[in-house]
Amino acid sequence: MNVPTPLTCFAVVPGMLASVLLVPTIAVADHPTLGLQQDGAGSTTTLTALTLPQGAMTIGFESQYLSNNEISDFDLAHLAEDGEQVHSVEDVSNFSLNTAFGLTDRLTIGLNLPYVTRSGIREGPHQHEEEPGHTEQDVHADEDLLADSDHSAAEAPEIRHLGSSSGIGDLTLYSQYRFLGDDDSNVHVSALMGVKTPTGKTDVLNDEGHRFEAEHQPGSGSWDWLAGMAATRQWSKINLDSNVLYAFAGDGSQFSNLGDVFNYNIALSYRFTHDSKHGHGAASHHHDAPENSWDIAVELNGEWRDYVTVGDIRQTHTGGNLVYIAPSVRFNNRNGWTAYASLGVPVIENLNGVQSDPKFRLFVGISSGLGNAQ
């Protein structure tokens, strides 16, 4: 294993501290999954420990769609009556631009710029005190009306339909330093560190003309720091990748803190190709492959999120733990571009309080190599 020189460390640390692998989030099921665009790996969400060759550059576009089981109007209304602030979100979509560059064979840097949309945001009615001047005759009239319409009121409670929130999300930058493994190795380990910058929109208005709460804004308004590790074990045409990432959330817009995030993933992938060099070190990147190839993979993607706090008040219906199982397929073109798709379904759901739990999560993306490896 090569020992990094002081000059290399000086280059690595600023790059890592100018990076993050997260999309701003709050409630587990209401937000895109944190991720990092990588090139040439069989998995989609799990990070490989392999870095780009020196001088190689990739650019890609990824679309992520999260479909939720919505909370019923009846439940939202009754939770509001009990003073519980609960929202239902129909779905979340995230379209991102990703790029990465190999500064050296061991150091890759890059960025992610998302456009985030949350659709179908609803909440229960606000509770109001009785209006002055409400007479006894009015009360009896109201009682008669309610006696006739009890059933229909229960079926169609008054719900606030807030609409959709869309806009540019927080810019994320990342850096990955591979400190174990070389071109002839089958085992690789990389260090990951980063920061998410508060560049996204935090002032989007709902259909009532009021500002969406911080958890439903495209941007968080916070600086979030991240650190993690990725490990890869390679065989002839099989890769086993795993990674962990921890995000330290800072205070953001509207006096909110969206909560720390711990992400853990593992993936097993297989490449269909006649290229026997695949899997024998980082140099066997798909840019060097003499023919087209296909990767299939299965992943377990876990994500734990802490509670959200607004001021000093903990939001009890936020945070929790989710684990997805996600099969995926990737096509690697011999001319240097790849296309991939992944469908994830939750197998473990342990959400705090009442939240819109996810039905499925879909990733679709394409990337292309632009630079020439040295």
C-alpha positions as CSV (number, residue, x, y, z in Angstrom):
1,M,0.0,0.0,0.0
2,N,1.4,3.4,-1.0
3,V,1.6,6.0,1.8
4,P,0.2,9.4,0.7
5,T,2.7,12.3,0.6
6,P,2.0,15.6,2.5
7,L,1.3,17.2,-0.9
8,T,-1.3,14.6,-1.7
9,C,-2.9,15.0,1.7
10,F,-3.0,18.7,1.1
11,A,-4.9,18.2,-2.2
12,V,-7.2,15.5,-0.7
13,V,-8.5,17.3,2.4
14,P,-9.8,20.5,0.7
15,G,-11.4,18.4,-2.0
16,M,-13.1,16.2,0.6
17,L,-14.3,19.0,2.7
18,A,-15.8,20.6,-0.4
19,S,-18.0,17.5,-1.0
20,V,-21.1,15.6,0.1
21,L,-22.9,12.6,-1.1
22,L,-26.3,13.7,0.2
23,V,-29.5,15.2,-1.1
24,P,-31.1,17.5,1.6
25,T,-33.7,15.4,3.4
26,I,-35.9,15.2,6.5
27,A,-38.5,12.5,6.8
28,V,-37.2,9.2,5.5
29,A,-40.0,8.5,3.0
30,D,-40.5,12.0,1.8
31,H,-37.1,12.7,0.2
32,P,-34.6,11.3,-2.4
33,T,-32.1,8.8,-1.3
34,L,-28.6,10.1,-0.8
35,G,-26.3,9.0,-3.5
36,L,-23.2,9.6,-5.6
37,Q,-22.9,9.2,-9.4
38,Q,-20.1,6.7,-10.2
39,D,-19.0,5.3,-13.5
40,G,-18.6,1.7,-14.5
41,A,-19.9,0.0,-11.3
42,G,-22.5,-2.7,-11.5
43,S,-24.4,-1.3,-8.5
44,T,-26.5,1.9,-8.5
45,T,-26.8,3.3,-4.9
46,T,-23.9,1.4,-3.2
47,L,-20.6,3.1,-3.7
48,T,-17.6,1.2,-5.1
49,A,-14.2,1.8,-3.6
50,L,-12.7,2.1,-7.1
51,T,-11.6,5.6,-8.3
52,L,-11.4,7.0,-11.8
53,P,-8.1,6.7,-13.6
54,Q,-6.0,9.9,-13.7
55,G,-7.3,12.3,-16.3
56,A,-10.6,10.4,-16.8
57,M,-13.8,12.5,-16.6
58,T,-17.5,11.5,-16.5
59,I,-20.7,13.4,-16.8
60,G,-24.1,12.0,-16.2
61,F,-27.8,12.6,-15.6
62,E,-29.9,10.6,-13.1
63,S,-33.6,10.6,-12.4
64,Q,-34.9,9.2,-9.1
65,Y,-38.6,8.7,-8.4
66,L,-40.1,7.8,-5.0
67,S,-43.7,6.7,-4.8
68,N,-45.4,6.8,-1.4
69,N,-48.5,5.3,0.3
70,E,-50.4,8.4,1.1
71,I,-52.0,9.1,4.5
72,S,-55.8,9.3,4.2
73,D,-57.7,12.6,4.6
74,F,-59.6,11.0,7.5
75,D,-56.3,10.2,9.4
76,L,-54.8,13.6,8.7
77,A,-57.9,15.3,10.0
78,H,-58.0,13.3,13.2
79,L,-54.3,13.7,13.8
80,A,-54.8,17.5,13.4
81,E,-57.6,17.3,16.0
82,D,-55.2,15.7,18.4
83,G,-52.7,18.5,17.8
84,E,-50.3,16.3,15.7
85,Q,-48.6,18.0,12.8
86,V,-48.5,15.4,10.0
87,H,-48.0,15.7,6.3
88,S,-48.7,13.4,3.4
89,V,-46.5,13.5,0.3
90,E,-47.7,11.7,-2.8
91,D,-44.3,11.3,-4.5
92,V,-40.8,12.7,-4.8
93,S,-38.8,13.1,-7.9
94,N,-35.1,14.2,-8.2
95,F,-33.3,14.9,-11.4
96,S,-29.6,15.5,-11.0
97,L,-26.5,16.5,-13.0
98,N,-23.4,14.6,-11.9
99,T,-19.8,14.9,-13.0
100,A,-16.5,13.4,-11.7
101,F,-12.8,13.8,-12.5
102,G,-9.8,11.6,-11.7
103,L,-7.1,13.9,-10.3
104,T,-4.9,10.9,-9.8
105,D,-5.5,7.2,-10.0
106,R,-6.3,7.3,-6.3
107,L,-8.3,10.6,-6.0
108,T,-11.6,11.4,-7.6
109,I,-13.5,14.6,-7.2
110,G,-16.9,15.6,-8.5
111,L,-20.2,17.3,-8.0
112,N,-24.0,16.7,-8.0
113,L,-26.7,19.4,-8.7
114,P,-30.3,18.2,-8.2
115,Y,-33.7,19.6,-9.1
116,V,-36.2,18.3,-6.6
117,T,-40.0,18.1,-6.8
118,R,-42.4,17.0,-4.0
119,S,-46.0,16.5,-5.2
120,G,-49.3,16.1,-3.5
121,I,-48.4,17.7,-0.2
122,R,-51.4,17.6,2.2
123,E,-52.0,18.2,5.9
124,G,-54.9,18.3,8.3
125,P,-56.9,21.5,9.0
126,H,-55.6,24.0,11.5
127,Q,-57.7,24.1,14.7
128,H,-59.4,27.4,15.5
129,E,-61.0,28.7,18.6
130,E,-64.8,29.3,18.6
131,E,-65.6,32.6,17.0
132,P,-67.2,35.3,19.2
133,G,-70.9,36.1,18.7
134,H,-71.8,32.4,18.1
135,T,-75.3,32.3,19.6
136,E,-77.2,29.4,21.3
137,Q,-79.5,29.3,18.3
138,D,-76.5,29.0,16.0
139,V,-75.3,26.1,18.1
140,H,-78.6,24.2,17.8
141,A,-78.7,24.8,14.1
142,D,-75.2,23.5,13.8
143,E,-76.0,20.4,15.8
144,D,-79.0,19.7,13.6
145,L,-76.8,20.1,10.5
146,L,-74.1,17.8,11.9
147,A,-76.7,15.2,12.9
148,D,-77.6,14.9,9.2
149,S,-74.1,15.1,7.8
150,D,-72.0,13.2,10.3
151,H,-71.3,10.3,7.9
152,S,-70.4,12.5,5.0
153,A,-68.2,14.7,7.1
154,A,-66.2,11.7,8.3
155,E,-65.7,10.6,4.8
156,A,-64.6,14.0,3.4
157,P,-62.9,16.0,6.2
158,E,-61.5,19.4,5.4
159,I,-57.9,18.9,4.3
160,R,-55.4,21.5,3.3
161,H,-54.0,20.7,-0.2
162,L,-50.7,22.6,-0.4
163,G,-49.7,21.5,-3.9
164,S,-46.2,20.8,-5.1
165,S,-42.7,22.2,-4.2
166,S,-40.1,22.3,-6.9
167,G,-36.7,23.9,-7.4
168,I,-33.0,23.7,-7.6
169,G,-31.6,21.7,-4.6
170,D,-28.4,22.0,-2.7
171,L,-25.2,21.7,-4.7
172,T,-23.1,18.7,-3.5
173,L,-19.5,18.1,-4.2
174,Y,-17.5,15.0,-3.3
175,S,-14.1,13.5,-3.1
176,Q,-13.0,9.9,-2.8
177,Y,-9.4,8.8,-1.9
178,R,-8.5,5.1,-2.5
179,F,-5.8,4.3,0.1
180,L,-5.8,0.5,-0.2
181,G,-5.5,-1.4,-3.5
182,D,-3.8,-0.8,-6.9
183,D,-4.2,-1.9,-10.5
184,D,-3.1,-5.5,-9.6
185,S,-5.3,-5.8,-6.4
186,N,-8.6,-7.5,-5.9
187,V,-9.4,-5.6,-2.6
188,H,-9.8,-1.8,-2.5
189,V,-10.8,0.6,0.3
190,S,-11.6,4.3,-0.1
191,A,-12.2,7.2,2.3
192,L,-15.1,9.6,1.6
193,M,-15.7,13.0,3.1
194,G,-17.8,15.9,2.1
195,V,-20.0,19.0,2.5
196,K,-23.4,19.9,1.2
197,T,-23.7,23.6,0.4
198,P,-26.9,25.7,1.1
199,T,-27.5,26.7,-2.5
200,G,-31.0,25.3,-3.0
201,K,-34.3,27.3,-2.9
202,T,-35.8,27.7,0.5
203,D,-38.6,30.1,-0.2
204,V,-41.0,28.1,-2.4
205,L,-44.7,29.0,-1.7
206,N,-47.6,26.6,-1.4
207,D,-51.0,26.8,-3.1
208,E,-52.3,29.0,-0.2
209,G,-49.6,31.5,-0.8
210,H,-47.5,30.7,2.3
211,R,-44.0,29.4,2.5
212,F,-43.6,25.7,2.6
213,E,-42.0,24.3,5.8
214,A,-38.3,23.6,5.7
215,E,-38.7,19.9,5.2
216,H,-40.7,20.5,1.9
217,Q,-38.3,23.0,0.4
218,P,-35.9,21.9,-2.4
219,G,-33.0,23.3,-0.4
220,S,-32.2,22.9,3.3
221,G,-30.3,26.1,4.0
222,S,-27.7,24.2,6.0
223,W,-24.1,23.1,5.7
224,D,-23.9,19.4,6.2
225,W,-20.6,17.5,6.7
226,L,-20.1,13.9,5.7
227,A,-17.6,11.1,6.2
228,G,-17.5,7.5,5.2
229,M,-15.8,4.5,3.8
230,A,-16.2,2.2,0.8
231,A,-14.8,-1.3,0.2
232,T,-14.7,-3.5,-2.9
233,R,-13.8,-7.1,-3.4
234,Q,-13.3,-8.3,-7.0
235,W,-13.3,-11.7,-8.6
236,S,-13.3,-12.5,-12.3
237,K,-16.6,-11.0,-13.2
238,I,-18.1,-10.5,-9.8
239,N,-17.9,-7.4,-7.6
240,L,-18.9,-7.2,-3.9
241,D,-19.2,-3.5,-2.9
242,S,-20.2,-1.9,0.4
243,N,-20.1,1.5,2.0
244,V,-21.1,3.5,5.0
245,L,-21.7,7.3,5.1
246,Y,-22.6,9.6,8.0
247,A,-23.9,13.1,7.5
248,F,-23.7,15.7,10.3
249,A,-26.7,18.0,9.6
250,G,-26.3,21.7,10.4
251,D,-28.9,24.3,11.2
252,G,-30.8,25.5,8.2
253,S,-33.7,27.7,7.1
254,Q,-36.7,28.5,9.3
255,F,-34.7,27.6,12.5
256,S,-34.7,23.9,11.4
257,N,-32.2,21.1,11.6
258,L,-33.1,18.2,9.3
259,G,-31.3,15.6,11.4
260,D,-28.2,13.5,11.0
261,V,-28.2,10.7,8.4
262,F,-26.5,7.3,8.4
263,N,-26.4,5.4,5.1
264,Y,-25.3,1.8,4.8
265,N,-25.2,-0.3,1.6
266,I,-24.0,-3.6,0.2
267,A,-24.2,-4.9,-3.4
268,L,-23.3,-8.0,-5.4
269,S,-22.9,-7.5,-9.2
270,Y,-22.0,-9.7,-12.1
271,R,-20.8,-8.6,-15.5
272,F,-21.8,-10.4,-18.7
273,T,-18.8,-10.0,-21.1
274,H,-16.0,-11.9,-22.7
275,D,-13.5,-9.4,-21.4
276,S,-11.6,-11.5,-18.8
277,K,-9.7,-8.4,-17.5
278,H,-12.8,-7.1,-15.7
279,G,-12.5,-7.4,-12.0
280,H,-8.6,-7.4,-11.9
281,G,-8.0,-4.0,-10.5
282,A,-9.0,-0.4,-11.0
283,A,-7.3,-0.2,-14.4
284,S,-9.9,-2.6,-15.8
285,H,-12.4,0.2,-16.1
286,H,-15.1,-0.2,-18.6
287,H,-13.6,2.6,-20.7
288,D,-10.9,0.1,-21.7
289,A,-13.3,-2.7,-22.4
290,P,-13.1,-3.9,-26.0
291,E,-16.8,-4.8,-26.3
292,N,-20.2,-3.9,-24.9
293,S,-21.2,-5.5,-21.6
294,W,-24.1,-5.9,-19.2
295,D,-24.0,-5.7,-15.4
296,I,-26.8,-7.1,-13.1
297,A,-26.8,-6.5,-9.4
298,V,-28.8,-6.8,-6.3
299,E,-28.4,-4.3,-3.4
300,L,-29.5,-3.8,0.2
301,N,-29.7,-0.1,0.8
302,G,-30.2,1.1,4.4
303,E,-30.8,4.6,5.7
304,W,-31.4,5.9,9.2
305,R,-32.4,9.5,9.9
306,D,-32.6,11.4,13.1
307,Y,-35.6,13.4,14.1
308,V,-36.0,16.9,12.7
309,T,-36.0,19.8,15.1
310,V,-37.5,23.2,14.6
311,G,-36.1,25.6,17.1
312,D,-35.7,23.3,20.2
313,I,-38.8,21.3,19.4
314,R,-38.4,17.7,18.1
315,Q,-40.8,16.8,15.3
316,T,-42.0,13.4,16.4
317,H,-43.3,12.3,12.9
318,T,-39.9,12.5,11.2
319,G,-36.9,10.2,10.9
320,G,-36.5,6.5,11.3
321,N,-35.0,3.6,9.5
322,L,-35.6,2.1,6.0
323,V,-33.9,-0.8,4.1
324,Y,-34.6,-1.4,0.4
325,I,-33.8,-4.4,-1.7
326,A,-32.9,-3.2,-5.2
327,P,-32.2,-5.3,-8.3
328,S,-30.5,-3.3,-11.1
329,V,-29.2,-3.6,-14.6
330,R,-26.5,-1.5,-16.3
331,F,-25.4,-1.4,-20.0
332,N,-21.8,-0.5,-20.6
333,N,-21.1,0.7,-24.2
334,R,-17.6,0.1,-25.5
335,N,-17.5,3.8,-26.7
336,G,-17.5,5.0,-23.1
337,W,-21.1,5.6,-22.0
338,T,-23.4,3.6,-19.6
339,A,-27.1,3.5,-18.9
340,Y,-28.7,1.9,-15.9
341,A,-32.0,1.3,-14.0
342,S,-32.7,0.1,-10.5
343,L,-36.0,-0.6,-8.8
344,G,-36.0,-0.7,-5.0
345,V,-38.8,-1.9,-2.6
346,P,-38.7,-1.5,1.2
347,V,-38.1,-4.7,3.2
348,I,-37.7,-3.1,6.6
349,E,-39.7,0.0,7.6
350,N,-39.3,1.5,11.1
351,L,-40.4,5.1,10.8
352,N,-41.1,7.4,13.7
353,G,-44.7,8.4,14.3
354,V,-47.0,8.7,11.2
355,Q,-45.3,9.2,7.8
356,S,-46.0,8.5,4.1
357,D,-44.3,5.2,3.9
358,P,-42.7,4.3,0.5
359,K,-44.1,1.9,-2.1
360,F,-41.1,1.8,-4.4
361,R,-38.0,3.7,-5.5
362,L,-36.9,3.9,-9.1
363,F,-33.5,5.1,-10.5
364,V,-32.8,5.7,-14.2
365,G,-29.5,7.2,-15.4
366,I,-27.0,7.7,-18.1
367,S,-23.3,8.8,-18.0
368,S,-20.5,9.2,-20.4
369,G,-16.7,9.4,-20.3
370,L,-15.2,12.7,-21.6
371,G,-11.6,12.6,-20.6
372,N,-8.8,10.3,-21.6
373,A,-7.2,8.3,-18.8
374,Q,-3.4,8.8,-18.5
